């Protein structure tokens, strides 16, 4: 059942008063009804994790080397997912403008080299 013109006018007037009275609440409510998209920066690591798990389970009995590569793919995917999730949550990765780098978002290669350096340092300390 559709609204009459007078009812539509009253509804628009109420919306206008709501936006004037409490703009932050109105913005939160209107943003809640937008269709949410899956962030591609979070989708690819999930796909990589699933692929790594499939490789690990399919090849564990036959080839320990290939299974290890599958495990490393899972580990790397989990690391990238966590990094991209935090960046998306803080607003560094925005799906609308597809920003990939900023001052707070370093390339993954530099992150891996930092981790490798820390592991090497811990390894030398233990031996």
C-alpha positions in Angstrom: 0.0 0.0 0.0 1.6 3.3 -1.1 1.5 6.5 0.8 -0.6 9.4 -0.2 1.1 12.7 -1.3 0.3 14.3 2.1 1.8 11.3 4.0 4.9 11.4 1.8 5.2 15.1 2.5 4.9 14.5 6.2 7.5 11.8 6.0 10.0 13.9 4.1 9.4 16.7 6.6 10.2 14.3 9.5 13.4 13.1 7.8 14.4 16.7 7.2 13.9 17.6 10.9 15.8 14.5 11.9 18.8 15.5 9.8 18.7 19.0 11.2 18.3 17.9 14.8 20.7 15.0 15.1 22.9 14.7 11.9 25.3 12.1 13.3 22.4 9.7 14.3 20.8 10.2 10.9 24.0 9.5 9.1 24.6 6.3 11.2 21.0 5.1 10.5 21.1 5.8 6.8 24.6 4.2 6.5 23.3 1.0 8.1 20.9 0.4 5.2 23.6 0.6 2.5 24.5 -2.7 0.8 27.8 -3.8 2.1 30.4 -5.1 -0.2 33.1 -7.7 0.4 36.4 -6.0 0.5 38.7 -7.6 -2.2 41.7 -7.1 0.1 40.1 -9.5 2.5 38.7 -11.9 -0.1 42.0 -12.9 -1.7 43.7 -13.9 1.6 40.7 -16.1 2.5 40.9 -17.8 -1.0 44.7 -18.3 -0.5 44.1 -19.8 3.0 41.5 -22.3 1.6 43.9 -23.1 -1.3 46.8 -23.7 1.1 44.6 -25.9 3.3 43.5 -27.9 0.3 47.1 -28.4 -0.9 48.2 -29.3 2.7 45.5 -32.0 3.1 45.8 -33.4 -0.4 49.5 -33.8 -0.4 50.5 -34.5 3.2 50.9 -38.2 2.8 52.6 -38.1 -0.6 54.9 -35.1 -0.4 55.9 -33.4 2.8 57.6 -30.6 0.8 54.4 -29.7 -1.1 52.4 -29.9 2.1 54.8 -27.5 3.8 54.3 -25.1 0.9 50.6 -25.4 1.4 51.1 -24.6 5.1 53.3 -21.6 4.4 50.6 -20.4 2.0 48.0 -20.7 4.8 50.3 -18.8 7.2 51.0 -16.0 4.7 47.3 -15.7 3.8 46.4 -15.4 7.5 49.1 -12.8 8.0 47.9 -10.8 5.0 44.2 -11.1 6.0 45.0 -9.8 9.5 47.1 -6.9 8.2 44.4 -5.9 5.6 41.6 -6.3 8.1 43.3 -3.9 10.5 44.0 -1.5 7.7 40.4 -1.6 6.4 39.1 -1.1 10.0 41.3 1.9 10.5 40.2 3.4 7.1 43.6 3.0 5.3 42.1 0.5 2.8 38.9 2.0 1.5 37.0 0.0 -1.0 35.5 3.1 -2.7 38.8 4.6 -3.7 41.0 1.5 -3.8 44.0 2.9 -2.0 46.7 0.3 -1.7 49.5 2.3 0.0 49.7 5.1 2.4 52.1 6.3 5.1 50.7 3.7 7.6 50.3 0.9 5.1 53.7 -0.6 4.1 54.1 -3.1 1.2 53.9 -6.8 2.3 57.5 -7.4 1.1 58.9 -5.0 3.6 56.7 -6.6 6.4 58.1 -10.1 5.4 61.7 -8.9 5.5 61.1 -7.4 8.9 59.7 -10.7 10.2 62.6 -12.6 8.6 65.1 -10.3 10.3 63.4 -10.8 13.7 63.4 -14.6 13.3 67.0 -14.6 12.2 67.9 -12.5 15.3 66.0 -14.8 17.6 67.6 -17.9 16.0 71.1 -16.5 16.5 70.3 -15.5 20.1 69.1 -19.1 20.9 72.2 -20.8 19.4 
